Structures are given as C-alpha cells and as structure tokens.
Amino acid sequence: MKFVCPCGAVVRDNTDYQEHKAYFIPDQLYEGAAERIEAGGEVWAEMRRVTRPMYQCSDCCRLFLSDDAGNLVSFKPDDSTRFGILKGKL
C-alpha cells in the first residue's frame, strides 16, 4: 500500500518494522482485548481484530489514522513536532 500525503510525499506500507507506522487500539476495545487474551484467546488474532494502523509522513510529520471504516484521516501537528514519534523504544 502507498498513498500521497497532502505535502506531496509518498507514504509506503510495503514491509515490516517501519519507523513511520504503528498500530493503535481504541480505548473502548483495549480492556476487552486484554481480558480475552488473559482468558486464553490467541494474541495475534485479537490484535488484528482491535488494532488500526497509523502512519507519519517523514517530510511534514502529518499523522494518518485509520478510522473504523478503514479510511485514512490526517492530522497536521505543530511545527515543532519531529519525525519519529511512532518509533518503538525498548
């Protein structure tokens, strides 16, 4: 998958371990998912069911969130926001 940001940059989702991509869980689904996993539910199946992808443009730092219908909705951050807010830190 790829799409064009309003700034003109191309945002790609064609591999794993991308620093510009993350998944989020709506708060209304978080506790129920954790309870189903604790009760023996399959972790990966539950994560696929409740998560939605989000992306950050590497040029303008705009965030793209997938809504419940799978459409991307974008948000432009303050000018001081840097690229990399979706990076994982272990």
PDB file with one MODEL, atoms N, CA, C and O in Angstrom:
MODEL        1
ATOM      1  N   MET A   1       0.839  -1.179   0.000  1.00  0.00           N
ATOM      2  CA  MET A   1       0.000   0.000   0.000  1.00  0.00           C
ATOM      3  C   MET A   1       0.884   1.242   0.000  1.00  0.00           C
ATOM      4  O   MET A   1       1.956   1.252   0.605  1.00  0.00           O
ATOM      5  N   LYS A   2       0.438   2.259  -0.665  1.00  0.00           N
ATOM      6  CA  LYS A   2       1.098   3.559  -0.589  1.00  0.00           C
ATOM      7  C   LYS A   2       0.057   4.629  -0.839  1.00  0.00           C
ATOM      8  O   LYS A   2      -0.960   4.391  -1.490  1.00  0.00           O
ATOM      9  N   PHE A   3       0.326   5.808  -0.312  1.00  0.00           N
ATOM     10  CA  PHE A   3      -0.570   6.935  -0.521  1.00  0.00           C
ATOM     11  C   PHE A   3       0.259   8.204  -0.518  1.00  0.00           C
ATOM     12  O   PHE A   3       1.401   8.211  -0.057  1.00  0.00           O
ATOM     13  N   VAL A   4      -0.317   9.266  -1.030  1.00  0.00           N
ATOM     14  CA  VAL A   4       0.386  10.543  -1.124  1.00  0.00           C
ATOM     15  C   VAL A   4      -0.135  11.480  -0.040  1.00  0.00           C
ATOM     16  O   VAL A   4      -1.340  11.707   0.077  1.00  0.00           O
ATOM     17  N   CYS A   5       0.777  12.012   0.737  1.00  0.00           N
ATOM     18  CA  CYS A   5       0.467  12.994   1.771  1.00  0.00           C
ATOM     19  C   CYS A   5       0.102  14.318   1.088  1.00  0.00           C
ATOM     20  O   CYS A   5       0.565  14.576  -0.023  1.00  0.00           O
ATOM     21  N   PRO A   6      -0.713  15.154   1.724  1.00  0.00           N
ATOM     22  CA  PRO A   6      -1.006  16.471   1.144  1.00  0.00           C
ATOM     23  C   PRO A   6       0.245  17.301   0.840  1.00  0.00           C
ATOM     24  O   PRO A   6       0.197  18.192  -0.008  1.00  0.00           O
ATOM     25  N   CYS A   7       1.365  17.023   1.521  1.00  0.00           N
ATOM     26  CA  CYS A   7       2.601  17.760   1.237  1.00  0.00           C
ATOM     27  C   CYS A   7       3.286  17.263  -0.033  1.00  0.00           C
ATOM     28  O   CYS A   7       4.234  17.886  -0.512  1.00  0.00           O
ATOM     29  N   GLY A   8       2.806  16.135  -0.583  1.00  0.00           N
ATOM     30  CA  GLY A   8       3.381  15.584  -1.804  1.00  0.00           C
ATOM     31  C   GLY A   8       4.261  14.372  -1.595  1.00  0.00           C
ATOM     32  O   GLY A   8       4.598  13.692  -2.565  1.00  0.00           O
ATOM     33  N   ALA A   9       4.646  14.079  -0.371  1.00  0.00           N
ATOM     34  CA  ALA A   9       5.492  12.914  -0.084  1.00  0.00           C
ATOM     35  C   ALA A   9       4.676  11.631  -0.210  1.00  0.00           C
ATOM     36  O   ALA A   9       3.482  11.610   0.088  1.00  0.00           O
ATOM     37  N   VAL A  10       5.331  10.568  -0.652  1.00  0.00           N
ATOM     38  CA  VAL A  10       4.689   9.260  -0.748  1.00  0.00           C
ATOM     39  C   VAL A  10       4.951   8.508   0.549  1.00  0.00           C
ATOM     40  O   VAL A  10       6.095   8.397   0.990  1.00  0.00           O
ATOM     41  N   VAL A  11       3.890   7.994   1.156  1.00  0.00           N
ATOM     42  CA  VAL A  11       3.994   7.195   2.379  1.00  0.00           C
ATOM     43  C   VAL A  11       3.734   5.750   1.975  1.00  0.00           C
ATOM     44  O   VAL A  11       2.682   5.434   1.419  1.00  0.00           O
ATOM     45  N   ARG A  12       4.699   4.871   2.256  1.00  0.00           N
ATOM     46  CA  ARG A  12       4.604   3.470   1.841  1.00  0.00           C
ATOM     47  C   ARG A  12       4.401   2.551   3.038  1.00  0.00           C
ATOM     48  O   ARG A  12       4.897   2.802   4.136  1.00  0.00           O
ATOM     49  N   ASP A  13       3.660   1.488   2.790  1.00  0.00           N
ATOM     50  CA  ASP A  13       3.478   0.426   3.773  1.00  0.00           C
ATOM     51  C   ASP A  13       3.673  -0.887   3.028  1.00  0.00           C
ATOM     52  O   ASP A  13       2.709  -1.563   2.669  1.00  0.00           O
ATOM     53  N   ASN A  14       4.936  -1.237   2.802  1.00  0.00           N
ATOM     54  CA  ASN A  14       5.207  -2.416   1.993  1.00  0.00           C
ATOM     55  C   ASN A  14       6.216  -3.372   2.613  1.00  0.00           C
ATOM     56  O   ASN A  14       6.740  -4.250   1.927  1.00  0.00           O
ATOM     57  N   THR A  15       6.493  -3.211   3.901  1.00  0.00           N
ATOM     58  CA  THR A  15       7.425  -4.104   4.576  1.00  0.00           C
ATOM     59  C   THR A  15       7.142  -4.061   6.072  1.00  0.00           C
ATOM     60  O   THR A  15       6.287  -3.298   6.521  1.00  0.00           O
ATOM     61  N   ASP A  16       7.847  -4.866   6.837  1.00  0.00           N
ATOM     62  CA  ASP A  16       7.696  -4.870   8.295  1.00  0.00           C
ATOM     63  C   ASP A  16       8.711  -3.930   8.934  1.00  0.00           C
ATOM     64  O   ASP A  16       9.648  -3.467   8.283  1.00  0.00           O
ATOM     65  N   TYR A  17       8.508  -3.658  10.211  1.00  0.00           N
ATOM     66  CA  TYR A  17       9.442  -2.883  11.042  1.00  0.00           C
ATOM     67  C   TYR A  17       9.682  -1.469  10.501  1.00  0.00           C
ATOM     68  O   TYR A  17      10.824  -1.017  10.408  1.00  0.00           O
ATOM     69  N   GLN A  18       8.619  -0.794  10.156  1.00  0.00           N
ATOM     70  CA  GLN A  18       8.719   0.558   9.619  1.00  0.00           C
ATOM     71  C   GLN A  18       8.658   1.586  10.744  1.00  0.00           C
ATOM     72  O   GLN A  18       7.812   1.488  11.633  1.00  0.00           O
ATOM     73  N   GLU A  19       9.542   2.555  10.707  1.00  0.00           N
ATOM     74  CA  GLU A  19       9.585   3.564  11.768  1.00  0.00           C
ATOM     75  C   GLU A  19       8.498   4.618  11.637  1.00  0.00           C
ATOM     76  O   GLU A  19       8.301   5.421  12.550  1.00  0.00           O
ATOM     77  N   HIS A  20       7.795   4.627  10.520  1.00  0.00           N
ATOM     78  CA  HIS A  20       6.724   5.608  10.315  1.00  0.00           C
ATOM     79  C   HIS A  20       5.333   4.995  10.476  1.00  0.00           C
ATOM     80  O   HIS A  20       4.332   5.631  10.147  1.00  0.00           O
ATOM     81  N   LYS A  21       5.269   3.757  10.985  1.00  0.00           N
ATOM     82  CA  LYS A  21       3.990   3.068  11.130  1.00  0.00           C
ATOM     83  C   LYS A  21       3.843   2.529  12.546  1.00  0.00           C
ATOM     84  O   LYS A  21       4.814   2.085  13.158  1.00  0.00           O
ATOM     85  N   ALA A  22       2.628   2.572  13.054  1.00  0.00           N
ATOM     86  CA  ALA A  22       2.317   1.986  14.356  1.00  0.00           C
ATOM     87  C   ALA A  22       0.870   1.500  14.302  1.00  0.00           C
ATOM     88  O   ALA A  22       0.154   1.730  13.327  1.00  0.00           O
ATOM     89  N   TYR A  23       0.473   0.841  15.346  1.00  0.00           N
ATOM     90  CA  TYR A  23      -0.916   0.409  15.484  1.00  0.00           C
ATOM     91  C   TYR A  23      -1.477   1.016  16.751  1.00  0.00           C
ATOM     92  O   TYR A  23      -0.769   1.130  17.751  1.00  0.00           O
ATOM     93  N   PHE A  24      -2.731   1.403  16.723  1.00  0.00           N
ATOM     94  CA  PHE A  24      -3.358   1.899  17.942  1.00  0.00           C
ATOM     95  C   PHE A  24      -4.611   1.089  18.233  1.00  0.00           C
ATOM     96  O   PHE A  24      -5.219   0.497  17.341  1.00  0.00           O
ATOM     97  N   ILE A  25      -4.975   1.083  19.501  1.00  0.00           N
ATOM     98  CA  ILE A  25      -6.163   0.373  19.961  1.00  0.00           C
ATOM     99  C   ILE A  25      -7.107   1.404  20.571  1.00  0.00           C
ATOM    100  O   ILE A  25      -6.732   2.090  21.522  1.00  0.00           O
ATOM    101  N   PRO A  26      -8.313   1.525  20.049  1.00  0.00           N
ATOM    102  CA  PRO A  26      -9.274   2.435  20.675  1.00  0.00           C
ATOM    103  C   PRO A  26      -9.507   2.037  22.136  1.00  0.00           C
ATOM    104  O   PRO A  26      -9.572   0.850  22.458  1.00  0.00           O
ATOM    105  N   ASP A  27      -9.627   3.010  22.994  1.00  0.00           N
ATOM    106  CA  ASP A  27      -9.772   2.760  24.425  1.00  0.00           C
ATOM    107  C   ASP A  27     -10.960   1.848  24.735  1.00  0.00           C
ATOM    108  O   ASP A  27     -10.888   1.035  25.656  1.00  0.00           O
ATOM    109  N   GLN A  28     -12.040   1.973  23.985  1.00  0.00           N
ATOM    110  CA  GLN A  28     -13.219   1.151  24.230  1.00  0.00           C
ATOM    111  C   GLN A  28     -12.955  -0.333  23.983  1.00  0.00           C
ATOM    112  O   GLN A  28     -13.700  -1.175  24.485  1.00  0.00           O
ATOM    113  N   LEU A  29     -11.919  -0.673  23.227  1.00  0.00           N
ATOM    114  CA  LEU A  29     -11.616  -2.066  22.896  1.00  0.00           C
ATOM    115  C   LEU A  29     -10.456  -2.641  23.699  1.00  0.00           C
ATOM    116  O   LEU A  29     -10.277  -3.858  23.743  1.00  0.00           O
ATOM    117  N   TYR A  30      -9.675  -1.785  24.327  1.00  0.00           N
ATOM    118  CA  TYR A  30      -8.426  -2.200  24.977  1.00  0.00           C
ATOM    119  C   TYR A  30      -8.645  -3.233  26.086  1.00  0.00           C
ATOM    120  O   TYR A  30      -8.048  -4.308  26.058  1.00  0.00           O
ATOM    121  N   GLU A  31      -9.490  -2.913  27.051  1.00  0.00           N
ATOM    122  CA  GLU A  31      -9.678  -3.798  28.202  1.00  0.00           C
ATOM    123  C   GLU A  31     -10.292  -5.137  27.790  1.00  0.00           C
ATOM    124  O   GLU A  31      -9.879  -6.188  28.281  1.00  0.00           O
ATOM    125  N   GLY A  32     -11.264  -5.098  26.903  1.00  0.00           N
ATOM    126  CA  GLY A  32     -11.880  -6.338  26.430  1.00  0.00           C
ATOM    127  C   GLY A  32     -10.881  -7.237  25.726  1.00  0.00           C
ATOM    128  O   GLY A  32     -10.903  -8.454  25.908  1.00  0.00           O
ATOM    129  N   ALA A  33     -10.004  -6.648  24.922  1.00  0.00           N
ATOM    130  CA  ALA A  33      -8.980  -7.433  24.234  1.00  0.00           C
ATOM    131  C   ALA A  33      -8.031  -8.070  25.238  1.00  0.00           C
ATOM    132  O   ALA A  33      -7.688  -9.245  25.110  1.00  0.00           O
ATOM    133  N   ALA A  34      -7.605  -7.302  26.234  1.00  0.00           N
ATOM    134  CA  ALA A  34      -6.705  -7.840  27.258  1.00  0.00           C
ATOM    135  C   ALA A  34      -7.372  -8.980  28.018  1.00  0.00           C
ATOM    136  O   ALA A  34      -6.730  -9.989  28.309  1.00  0.00           O
ATOM    137  N   GLU A  35      -8.638  -8.830  28.337  1.00  0.00           N
ATOM    138  CA  GLU A  35      -9.360  -9.890  29.055  1.00  0.00           C
ATOM    139  C   GLU A  35      -9.490 -11.153  28.212  1.00  0.00           C
ATOM    140  O   GLU A  35      -9.343 -12.256  28.738  1.00  0.00           O
ATOM    141  N   ARG A  36      -9.762 -11.016  26.917  1.00  0.00           N
ATOM    142  CA  ARG A  36      -9.867 -12.191  26.046  1.00  0.00           C
ATOM    143  C   ARG A  36      -8.522 -12.893  25.904  1.00  0.00           C
ATOM    144  O   ARG A  36      -8.468 -14.121  25.845  1.00  0.00           O
ATOM    145  N   ILE A  37      -7.440 -12.127  25.849  1.00  0.00           N
ATOM    146  CA  ILE A  37      -6.108 -12.730  25.771  1.00  0.00           C
ATOM    147  C   ILE A  37      -5.790 -13.454  27.073  1.00  0.00           C
ATOM    148  O   ILE A  37      -5.298 -14.581  27.048  1.00  0.00           O
ATOM    149  N   GLU A  38      -6.066 -12.819  28.208  1.00  0.00           N
ATOM    150  CA  GLU A  38      -5.841 -13.459  29.509  1.00  0.00           C
ATOM    151  C   GLU A  38      -6.644 -14.745  29.657  1.00  0.00           C
ATOM    152  O   GLU A  38      -6.195 -15.684  30.314  1.00  0.00           O
ATOM    153  N   ALA A  39      -7.819 -14.794  29.054  1.00  0.00           N
ATOM    154  CA  ALA A  39      -8.683 -15.971  29.149  1.00  0.00           C
ATOM    155  C   ALA A  39      -8.274 -17.071  28.172  1.00  0.00           C
ATOM    156  O   ALA A  39      -8.936 -18.105  28.088  1.00  0.00           O
ATOM    157  N   GLY A  40      -7.192 -16.853  27.437  1.00  0.00           N
ATOM    158  CA  GLY A  40      -6.687 -17.885  26.538  1.00  0.00           C
ATOM    159  C   GLY A  40      -6.891 -17.609  25.068  1.00  0.00           C
ATOM    160  O   GLY A  40      -6.599 -18.463  24.231  1.00  0.00           O
ATOM    161  N   GLY A  41      -7.384 -16.437  24.741  1.00  0.00           N
ATOM    162  CA  GLY A  41      -7.560 -16.086  23.336  1.00  0.00           C
ATOM    163  C   GLY A  41      -6.220 -15.949  22.622  1.00  0.00           C
ATOM    164  O   GLY A  41      -5.201 -15.675  23.254  1.00  0.00           O
ATOM    165  N   GLU A  42      -6.224 -16.139  21.323  1.00  0.00           N
ATOM    166  CA  GLU A  42      -4.988 -16.035  20.543  1.00  0.00           C
ATOM    167  C   GLU A  42      -4.574 -14.569  20.426  1.00  0.00           C
ATOM    168  O   GLU A  42      -5.345 -13.729  19.961  1.00  0.00           O
ATOM    169  N   VAL A  43      -3.361 -14.279  20.848  1.00  0.00           N
ATOM    170  CA  VAL A  43      -2.875 -12.896  20.901  1.00  0.00           C
ATOM    171  C   VAL A  43      -2.918 -12.238  19.527  1.00  0.00           C
ATOM    172  O   VAL A  43      -3.471 -11.147  19.388  1.00  0.00           O
ATOM    173  N   TRP A  44      -2.344 -12.879  18.506  1.00  0.00           N
ATOM    174  CA  TRP A  44      -2.270 -12.253  17.186  1.00  0.00           C
ATOM    175  C   TRP A  44      -3.648 -12.014  16.591  1.00  0.00           C
ATOM    176  O   TRP A  44      -3.892 -10.975  15.979  1.00  0.00           O
ATOM    177  N   ALA A  45      -4.550 -12.972  16.769  1.00  0.00           N
ATOM    178  CA  ALA A  45      -5.908 -12.798  16.237  1.00  0.00           C
ATOM    179  C   ALA A  45      -6.602 -11.627  16.924  1.00  0.00           C
ATOM    180  O   ALA A  45      -7.291 -10.839  16.276  1.00  0.00           O
ATOM    181  N   GLU A  46      -6.420 -11.518  18.225  1.00  0.00           N
ATOM    182  CA  GLU A  46      -7.050 -10.425  18.968  1.00  0.00           C
ATOM    183  C   GLU A  46      -6.455  -9.074  18.569  1.00  0.00           C
ATOM    184  O   GLU A  46      -7.184  -8.092  18.428  1.00  0.00           O
ATOM    185  N   MET A  47      -5.139  -9.023  18.386  1.00  0.00           N
ATOM    186  CA  MET A  47      -4.503  -7.767  17.977  1.00  0.00           C
ATOM    187  C   MET A  47      -4.988  -7.331  16.596  1.00  0.00           C
ATOM    188  O   MET A  47      -5.249  -6.149  16.373  1.00  0.00           O
ATOM    189  N   ARG A  48      -5.109  -8.279  15.675  1.00  0.00           N
ATOM    190  CA  ARG A  48      -5.623  -7.935  14.334  1.00  0.00           C
ATOM    191  C   ARG A  48      -7.059  -7.423  14.415  1.00  0.00           C
ATOM    192  O   ARG A  48      -7.459  -6.559  13.634  1.00  0.00           O
ATOM    193  N   ARG A  49      -7.826  -7.953  15.354  1.00  0.00           N
ATOM    194  CA  ARG A  49      -9.228  -7.576  15.478  1.00  0.00           C
ATOM    195  C   ARG A  49      -9.413  -6.163  16.023  1.00  0.00           C
ATOM    196  O   ARG A  49     -10.330  -5.459  15.602  1.00  0.00           O
ATOM    197  N   VAL A  50      -8.554  -5.737  16.953  1.00  0.00           N
ATOM    198  CA  VAL A  50      -8.802  -4.465  17.649  1.00  0.00           C
ATOM    199  C   VAL A  50      -7.883  -3.312  17.251  1.00  0.00           C
ATOM    200  O   VAL A  50      -8.162  -2.164  17.596  1.00  0.00           O
ATOM    201  N   THR A  51      -6.798  -3.591  16.533  1.00  0.00           N
ATOM    202  CA  THR A  51      -5.868  -2.510  16.196  1.00  0.00           C
ATOM    203  C   THR A  51      -6.202  -1.884  14.842  1.00  0.00           C
ATOM    204  O   THR A  51      -6.842  -2.493  13.985  1.00  0.00           O
ATOM    205  N   ARG A  52      -5.745  -0.656  14.692  1.00  0.00           N
ATOM    206  CA  ARG A  52      -5.844   0.061  13.419  1.00  0.00           C
ATOM    207  C   ARG A  52      -4.474   0.656  13.124  1.00  0.00           C
ATOM    208  O   ARG A  52      -3.769   1.066  14.046  1.00  0.00           O
ATOM    209  N   PRO A  53      -4.082   0.711  11.841  1.00  0.00           N
ATOM    210  CA  PRO A  53      -2.777   1.288  11.525  1.00  0.00           C
ATOM    211  C   PRO A  53      -2.783   2.812  11.587  1.00  0.00           C
ATOM    212  O   PRO A  53      -3.810   3.463  11.394  1.00  0.00           O
ATOM    213  N   MET A  54      -1.616   3.346  11.860  1.00  0.00           N
ATOM    214  CA  MET A  54      -1.400   4.789  11.790  1.00  0.00           C
ATOM    215  C   MET A  54      -0.021   5.015  11.185  1.00  0.00           C
ATOM    216  O   MET A  54       0.873   4.181  11.332  1.00  0.00           O
ATOM    217  N   TYR A  55       0.145   6.129  10.514  1.00  0.00           N
ATOM    218  CA  TYR A  55       1.379   6.442   9.799  1.00  0.00           C
ATOM    219  C   TYR A  55       1.787   7.879  10.085  1.00  0.00           C
ATOM    220  O   TYR A  55       0.964   8.715  10.458  1.00  0.00           O
ATOM    221  N   GLN A  56       3.095   8.154   9.900  1.00  0.00           N
ATOM    222  CA  GLN A  56       3.588   9.523   9.987  1.00  0.00           C
ATOM    223  C   GLN A  56       4.375   9.831   8.719  1.00  0.00           C
ATOM    224  O   GLN A  56       5.247   9.057   8.323  1.00  0.00           O
ATOM    225  N   CYS A  57       4.072  10.947   8.090  1.00  0.00           N
ATOM    226  CA  CYS A  57       4.816  11.391   6.913  1.00  0.00           C
ATOM    227  C   CYS A  57       6.214  11.816   7.350  1.00  0.00           C
ATOM    228  O   CYS A  57       6.366  12.574   8.309  1.00  0.00           O
ATOM    229  N   SER A  58       7.223  11.332   6.653  1.00  0.00           N
ATOM    230  CA  SER A  58       8.604  11.673   7.020  1.00  0.00           C
ATOM    231  C   SER A  58       8.979  13.100   6.625  1.00  0.00           C
ATOM    232  O   SER A  58       9.960  13.640   7.135  1.00  0.00           O
ATOM    233  N   ASP A  59       8.214  13.718   5.726  1.00  0.00           N
ATOM    234  CA  ASP A  59       8.534  15.088   5.305  1.00  0.00           C
ATOM    235  C   ASP A  59       7.868  16.157   6.168  1.00  0.00           C
ATOM    236  O   ASP A  59       8.542  17.064   6.657  1.00  0.00           O
ATOM    237  N   CYS A  60       6.550  16.058   6.360  1.00  0.00           N
ATOM    238  CA  CYS A  60       5.838  17.116   7.097  1.00  0.00           C
ATOM    239  C   CYS A  60       5.372  16.675   8.484  1.00  0.00           C
ATOM    240  O   CYS A  60       4.819  17.479   9.235  1.00  0.00           O
ATOM    241  N   CYS A  61       5.590  15.405   8.831  1.00  0.00           N
ATOM    242  CA  CYS A  61       5.239  14.817  10.139  1.00  0.00           C
ATOM    243  C   CYS A  61       3.737  14.668  10.363  1.00  0.00           C
ATOM    244  O   CYS A  61       3.315  14.377  11.482  1.00  0.00           O
ATOM    245  N   ARG A  62       2.930  14.859   9.338  1.00  0.00           N
ATOM    246  CA  ARG A  62       1.479  14.676   9.452  1.00  0.00           C
ATOM    247  C   ARG A  62       1.187  13.236   9.875  1.00  0.00           C
ATOM    248  O   ARG A  62       1.854  12.305   9.425  1.00  0.00           O
ATOM    249  N   LEU A  63       0.189  13.059  10.739  1.00  0.00           N
ATOM    250  CA  LEU A  63      -0.245  11.739  11.174  1.00  0.00           C
ATOM    251  C   LEU A  63      -1.471  11.307  10.381  1.00  0.00           C
ATOM    252  O   LEU A  63      -2.350  12.114  10.081  1.00  0.00           O
ATOM    253  N   PHE A  64      -1.512  10.040  10.052  1.00  0.00           N
ATOM    254  CA  PHE A  64      -2.650   9.436   9.365  1.00  0.00           C
ATOM    255  C   PHE A  64      -3.163   8.299  10.226  1.00  0.00           C
ATOM    256  O   PHE A  64      -2.422   7.370  10.547  1.00  0.00           O
ATOM    257  N   LEU A  65      -4.435   8.371  10.599  1.00  0.00           N
ATOM    258  CA  LEU A  65      -5.061   7.335  11.405  1.00  0.00           C
ATOM    259  C   LEU A  65      -6.149   6.668  10.581  1.00  0.00           C
ATOM    260  O   LEU A  65      -6.882   7.330   9.847  1.00  0.00           O
ATOM    261  N   SER A  66      -6.244   5.370  10.706  1.00  0.00           N
ATOM    262  CA  SER A  66      -7.298   4.644  10.024  1.00  0.00           C
ATOM    263  C   SER A  66      -8.564   4.693  10.876  1.00  0.00           C
ATOM    264  O   SER A  66      -8.539   4.325  12.051  1.00  0.00           O
ATOM    265  N   ASP A  67      -9.671   5.147  10.284  1.00  0.00           N
ATOM    266  CA  ASP A  67     -10.921   5.187  11.050  1.00  0.00           C
ATOM    267  C   ASP A  67     -11.555   3.796  11.071  1.00  0.00           C
ATOM    268  O   ASP A  67     -10.987   2.853  10.520  1.00  0.00           O
ATOM    269  N   ASP A  68     -12.720   3.659  11.696  1.00  0.00           N
ATOM    270  CA  ASP A  68     -13.326   2.336  11.833  1.00  0.00           C
ATOM    271  C   ASP A  68     -13.821   1.751  10.515  1.00  0.00           C
ATOM    272  O   ASP A  68     -14.180   0.575  10.461  1.00  0.00           O
ATOM    273  N   ALA A  69     -13.846   2.542   9.463  1.00  0.00           N
ATOM    274  CA  ALA A  69     -14.215   2.050   8.134  1.00  0.00           C
ATOM    275  C   ALA A  69     -12.985   1.776   7.266  1.00  0.00           C
ATOM    276  O   ALA A  69     -13.121   1.357   6.117  1.00  0.00           O
ATOM    277  N   GLY A  70     -11.784   2.011   7.809  1.00  0.00           N
ATOM    278  CA  GLY A  70     -10.553   1.771   7.067  1.00  0.00           C
ATOM    279  C   GLY A  70     -10.063   2.950   6.251  1.00  0.00           C
ATOM    280  O   GLY A  70      -9.093   2.821   5.504  1.00  0.00           O
ATOM    281  N   ASN A  71     -10.712   4.093   6.380  1.00  0.00           N
ATOM    282  CA  ASN A  71     -10.282   5.300   5.664  1.00  0.00           C
ATOM    283  C   ASN A  71      -9.228   6.041   6.476  1.00  0.00           C
ATOM    284  O   ASN A  71      -9.291   6.067   7.705  1.00  0.00           O
ATOM    285  N   LEU A  72      -8.267   6.638   5.796  1.00  0.00           N
ATOM    286  CA  LEU A  72      -7.235   7.404   6.486  1.00  0.00           C
ATOM    287  C   LEU A  72      -7.704   8.832   6.750  1.00  0.00           C
ATOM    288  O   LEU A  72      -8.203   9.518   5.858  1.00  0.00           O
ATOM    289  N   VAL A  73      -7.534   9.254   7.982  1.00  0.00           N
ATOM    290  CA  VAL A  73      -7.853  10.618   8.406  1.00  0.00           C
ATOM    291  C   VAL A  73      -6.535  11.241   8.839  1.00  0.00           C
ATOM    292  O   VAL A  73      -5.777  10.614   9.579  1.00  0.00           O
ATOM    293  N   SER A  74      -6.241  12.460   8.397  1.00  0.00           N
ATOM    294  CA  SER A  74      -4.935  13.046   8.711  1.00  0.00           C
ATOM    295  C   SER A  74      -5.039  14.199   9.696  1.00  0.00           C
ATOM    296  O   SER A  74      -6.053  14.891   9.787  1.00  0.00           O
ATOM    297  N   PHE A  75      -3.950  14.375  10.427  1.00  0.00           N
ATOM    298  CA  PHE A  75      -3.823  15.453  11.402  1.00  0.00           C
ATOM    299  C   PHE A  75      -2.454  16.080  11.231  1.00  0.00           C
ATOM    300  O   PHE A  75      -1.445  15.375  11.209  1.00  0.00           O
ATOM    301  N   LYS A  76      -2.410  17.392  11.109  1.00  0.00           N
ATOM    302  CA  LYS A  76      -1.142  18.111  10.964  1.00  0.00           C
ATOM    303  C   LYS A  76      -0.679  18.569  12.340  1.00  0.00           C
ATOM    304  O   LYS A  76      -1.387  19.321  13.008  1.00  0.00           O
ATOM    305  N   PRO A  77       0.497  18.127  12.772  1.00  0.00           N
ATOM    306  CA  PRO A  77       0.988  18.521  14.095  1.00  0.00           C
ATOM    307  C   PRO A  77       1.572  19.935  14.103  1.00  0.00           C
ATOM    308  O   PRO A  77       1.744  20.560  13.056  1.00  0.00           O
ATOM    309  N   ASP A  78       1.866  20.413  15.289  1.00  0.00           N
ATOM    310  CA  ASP A  78       2.559  21.691  15.428  1.00  0.00           C
ATOM    311  C   ASP A  78       3.887  21.634  14.686  1.00  0.00           C
ATOM    312  O   ASP A  78       4.436  20.554  14.463  1.00  0.00           O
ATOM    313  N   ASP A  79       4.391  22.775  14.314  1.00  0.00           N
ATOM    314  CA  ASP A  79       5.646  22.839  13.561  1.00  0.00           C
ATOM    315  C   ASP A  79       6.830  22.255  14.317  1.00  0.00           C
ATOM    316  O   ASP A  79       7.808  21.842  13.695  1.00  0.00           O
ATOM    317  N   SER A  80       6.767  22.211  15.631  1.00  0.00           N
ATOM    318  CA  SER A  80       7.899  21.710  16.415  1.00  0.00           C
ATOM    319  C   SER A  80       7.958  20.183  16.476  1.00  0.00           C
ATOM    320  O   SER A  80       8.936  19.628  16.975  1.00  0.00           O
ATOM    321  N   THR A  81       6.931  19.499  15.977  1.00  0.00           N
ATOM    322  CA  THR A  81       6.902  18.036  16.014  1.00  0.00           C
ATOM    323  C   THR A  81       7.904  17.476  15.021  1.00  0.00           C
ATOM    324  O   THR A  81       7.969  17.910  13.871  1.00  0.00           O
ATOM    325  N   ARG A  82       8.679  16.510  15.477  1.00  0.00           N
ATOM    326  CA  ARG A  82       9.684  15.880  14.622  1.00  0.00           C
ATOM    327  C   ARG A  82       9.204  14.514  14.146  1.00  0.00           C
ATOM    328  O   ARG A  82       8.299  13.916  14.727  1.00  0.00           O
ATOM    329  N   PHE A  83       9.826  14.043  13.088  1.00  0.00           N
ATOM    330  CA  PHE A  83       9.547  12.701  12.589  1.00  0.00           C
ATOM    331  C   PHE A  83      10.053  11.683  13.606  1.00  0.00           C
ATOM    332  O   PHE A  83      11.093  11.885  14.231  1.00  0.00           O
ATOM    333  N   GLY A  84       9.324  10.607  13.763  1.00  0.00           N
ATOM    334  CA  GLY A  84       9.780   9.512  14.613  1.00  0.00           C
ATOM    335  C   GLY A  84       8.934   9.264  15.845  1.00  0.00           C
ATOM    336  O   GLY A  84       9.302   8.440  16.682  1.00  0.00           O
ATOM    337  N   ILE A  85       7.808   9.956  15.982  1.00  0.00           N
ATOM    338  CA  ILE A  85       7.011   9.754  17.195  1.00  0.00           C
ATOM    339  C   ILE A  85       6.361   8.377  17.236  1.00  0.00           C
ATOM    340  O   ILE A  85       5.889   7.961  18.294  1.00  0.00           O
ATOM    341  N   LEU A  86       6.321   7.662  16.121  1.00  0.00           N
ATOM    342  CA  LEU A  86       5.750   6.318  16.104  1.00  0.00           C
ATOM    343  C   LEU A  86       6.801   5.232  16.282  1.00  0.00           C
ATOM    344  O   LEU A  86       6.466   4.048  16.320  1.00  0.00           O
ATOM    345  N   LYS A  87       8.063   5.620  16.392  1.00  0.00           N
ATOM    346  CA  LYS A  87       9.143   4.643  16.569  1.00  0.00           C
ATOM    347  C   LYS A  87       8.997   3.925  17.898  1.00  0.00           C
ATOM    348  O   LYS A  87       8.629   4.523  18.909  1.00  0.00           O
ATOM    349  N   GLY A  88       9.289   2.640  17.879  1.00  0.00           N
ATOM    350  CA  GLY A  88       9.271   1.863  19.114  1.00  0.00           C
ATOM    351  C   GLY A  88      10.555   2.061  19.899  1.00  0.00           C
ATOM    352  O   GLY A  88      11.629   2.250  19.328  1.00  0.00           O
ATOM    353  N   LYS A  89      10.428   2.014  21.194  1.00  0.00           N
ATOM    354  CA  LYS A  89      11.597   2.124  22.071  1.00  0.00           C
ATOM    355  C   LYS A  89      11.505   1.003  23.089  1.00  0.00           C
ATOM    356  O   LYS A  89      10.554   0.936  23.868  1.00  0.00           O
ATOM    357  N   LEU A  90      12.480   0.138  23.082  1.00  0.00           N
ATOM    358  CA  LEU A  90      12.508  -0.978  24.037  1.00  0.00           C
ATOM    359  C   LEU A  90      13.542  -0.751  25.097  1.00  0.00           C
ATOM    360  O   LEU A  90      13.708  -1.585  25.987  1.00  0.00           O
TER     361      LEU A  90
ENDMDL
END
